[in-house]
Amino acid sequence: MIAVLANDAQWDELITGADAAALVRTSSLPDDNASYDACILLDTEAGIQLNSLQVPLLLNAVVDTLKELNAAANVFRINGWNGFLRRSTWEVAGTMDTALNEVFACLNRQFIRVADEPGLVAARTVAMIVNEGYFALGEQVSSKAEIDIAMKLGTNYPFGPFEWDNKIGTEHIYKLLNKLSKTDQRYLPAPLLKQEATK
């Protein structure tokens, strides 16, 4: 049995295609987690002590790395942003083991190992696309709707930058870009994105 802390949107995405009988949604994880084979912590506001769990823990930690979280070896980072959980393949940062394979079999998903870096891979890329959309909007190149249409037509992406922004949340995009920009100036958030995220 896998215990899951998730908001409604995350839960709906997670159970799409998963073995629902193997998942139990909970509002808090008990101190004694022996009754669970694994835990998925998508609601990162829950304040769980990461190192108190002994079973595999998949943690929605897009911005902070395992090293920064001082996480134990049983903790894995995933991207729990809206729109990413329903994907058939997830990015995972952490030390891979057989227990992780069993968790993903229950989720009916595959995983690929990625470096323990802020943003993982997909979130970092999507954040940059959203940022470029905000730069274009701020420079009055076009409207949000037109930028979305142009991006989808030009690249065959499923969403335009502002559709991604609405789905994920401007504050999440801004937080990741702000973190990345501390070591690489190309990630500096567009002024209009910063304005919308911090208002």
Steps between C-alpha positions, in 0.01 A plus 500: 500500500628847406397799711447821304473858623359702210259778419197418284664586166815300582298200618289499182813505284677235707222240490459533123614159381640395840403197708250693714467208742868541593465871585345657807453874529577640842517845656795411722749219522509310830819490702500123459506448123552123516155446349609674176735367234574853379384860532443769241510850639357735239356753743831648607334731751430200724815549709604134514836420653670339200746291697233352727367274221671169434317402181561648152373860490428677172514870576365785289814711521553681172717785629700362794745214451532192721829636628338831595217312671753282683287204393569138585578238233135384488381842376454569128418831331225518240316778320150525649406817314154498341512329162803282573354221717279350229802439276597140437869567576624702797837653572646378828805626688649278769671169558314239295409165657260208448243646739463797263421260213218351706354845576497591133341167407208590731481845343502338153773742397860490390780717634826639378782599730605865482763700683408648837488856365245778557213462253596148397475513116142556380407763759815697427423494127133589540590784738731648237226478236258678732766761576553568127124539461504765773792680337305510171188623677695767690653620173147519353579248227151354531226397743509197731248312284687573177836400651344170613356433154827587326700273730267204451488545122873558468621219724204259527521536881182398686485834685621852442709686760205668669292183500788330681525800733129475586523126554818504714464836675705813440644487853647152438656609172643813661641312800687255275633769264608715794694207649663412167593863430720510810758290312409576136371842387319356197229384743421851627121527521337741256389820679133437419521139628656623823230766533219246457662245731566739786183711499 
